[in-house]
Amino acid sequence: MKILLVCPECPETFWSFKHALRIISQKALLPPLGLLTVAAMLPSAWHKKLVDTKKYACMPIQYSRGCPFCCDFCDVTRLFGNRIRTKATDQILAELESLYVRGWRDSVSVPKAKLFPLAITLAVQGFHFRKMFANCG
């Protein structure tokens, strides 16, 4: 089975950062994470192609999934359950290396607890990002 995923146009809102992104010569802040999540849920045997012509200011890596809460307005627990699952350092490292070999050299944000071991491992292996900073994850 083949599936074509097309990056949607986002409406102009405060959170779209349309005018601020022009200053830094980017077209979008983040890749279409919802579309990428849907792609990850499709059967692995399917051939997936993403059509996306935007240039991003950030490239996030998902560190955890799930939520212990059951808020009425949110469907995360229906999709992924109430158990929080986190990735191992090796998985995060593999994703960072994948970004690097595809040409991403800009900022990366990683979980605070993993920042130091990831930074050292990446430097030893010759992967040098412009900035690496810790998020709250």
For each residue, the residues with C-beta under 8 A, 3 or more apart:
1: 43 45 46 47
2: 46 47 49
3: 39 42 46 47 48 49
4: 49 51
5: 35 38 39 48 49 50 51
6: 50 51 52
7: 31 32 35 50 51 52 53 54
8: 32 35
9:
10: 13 16 28
11: 16
12: 16 18
13: 10 16
14:
15:
16: 10 11 12 13 29
17: 20 21 29 57
18: 12 21 22
19: 22 23
20: 17 23 24
21: 17 18 24 26 27 28 29 57
22: 18 19 25
23: 19 20
24: 20 21 57
25: 22 55
26: 21 29 55 56 57
27: 21 53 54 55 56
28: 10 21 31 54 55 56 57
29: 16 17 21 26 56 57 58
30: 33 56 57 58 60
31: 7 28 36 52 54 56 59 60
32: 7 8 35 36 52
33: 30 36 37 60 62
34: 37 38
35: 5 7 8 32 38 39 50
36: 31 32 33 39 40 50
37: 33 34 40 41
38: 5 34 35 41 42
39: 3 5 35 36 42 48 50
40: 36 37
41: 37 38
42: 3 38 39 46 48
43: 1 46
44:
45: 1
46: 1 2 3 42 43
47: 1 2 3
48: 3 5 39 42
49: 2 3 4 5
50: 5 6 7 35 36 39
51: 4 5 6 7
52: 6 7 31 32
53: 7 27
54: 7 27 28 31
55: 25 26 27 28
56: 26 27 28 29 30 31 59
57: 17 21 24 26 28 29 30
58: 29 30 107 109
59: 31 56 99 104 106 108
60: 30 31 33 109
61: 92 95 96 99 108 109 110
62: 33 65 87
63: 86 87 92 110 111 114 137
64: 84 85 86 87 137
65: 62 80 84 85
66: 76 77 80 81 82 83 84 85
67: 74 76 77 80 82 84
68: 82 84
69: 74 77 82
70: 77 82
71: 74
72:
73:
74: 67 69 71 77
75: 78 79
76: 66 67 79 80
77: 66 67 69 70 74 80 81 82
78: 75
79: 75 76
80: 65 66 67 76 77 85
81: 66 77
82: 66 67 68 69 70 77
83: 66
84: 64 65 66 67 68
85: 64 65 66 80
86: 63 64 111
87: 62 63 64 91 92
88: 91 92
89: 92 93 114 117 118 121
90: 93 94
91: 87 88 94 95
92: 61 63 87 88 89 95 96 110 111 114 118
93: 89 90 96 97 118 121 122
94: 90 91 97 98
95: 61 91 92 98 99
96: 61 92 93 99 100 108 110 118 122 127 129
97: 93 94 100 101 122 125 127
98: 94 95 101 102
99: 59 61 95 96 102 104 108
100: 96 97 103 104 105 122 127 129
101: 97 98
102: 98 99
103: 100
104: 59 99 100 108 129
105: 100 128 129 130
106: 59 129 130 131
107: 58 129 130 131 132 133
108: 59 61 96 99 104 129 131 132 133
109: 58 60 61 132 133 134 135
110: 61 63 92 96 114 115 118 132 133 134 135 137
111: 63 86 92 114 115 134 135 137
112: 115 134 135 136 137
113: 137
114: 63 89 92 110 111 117 118
115: 110 111 112 118 119 132 133 134
116: 119 120
117: 89 114 120 121
118: 89 92 93 96 110 114 115 121 122 132
119: 115 116 122 123 132
120: 116 117 123 124
121: 89 93 117 118 124 125
122: 93 96 97 100 118 119 125 127 128 129 132
123: 119 120 126 127 128
124: 120 121
125: 97 121 122
126: 123
127: 96 97 100 122 123
128: 105 122 123
129: 96 100 104 105 106 107 108 122 132
130: 105 106 107
131: 106 107 108
132: 107 108 109 110 115 118 119 122 129
133: 107 108 109 110 115
134: 109 110 111 112 115
135: 109 110 111 112
136: 112
137: 63 64 110 111 112 113
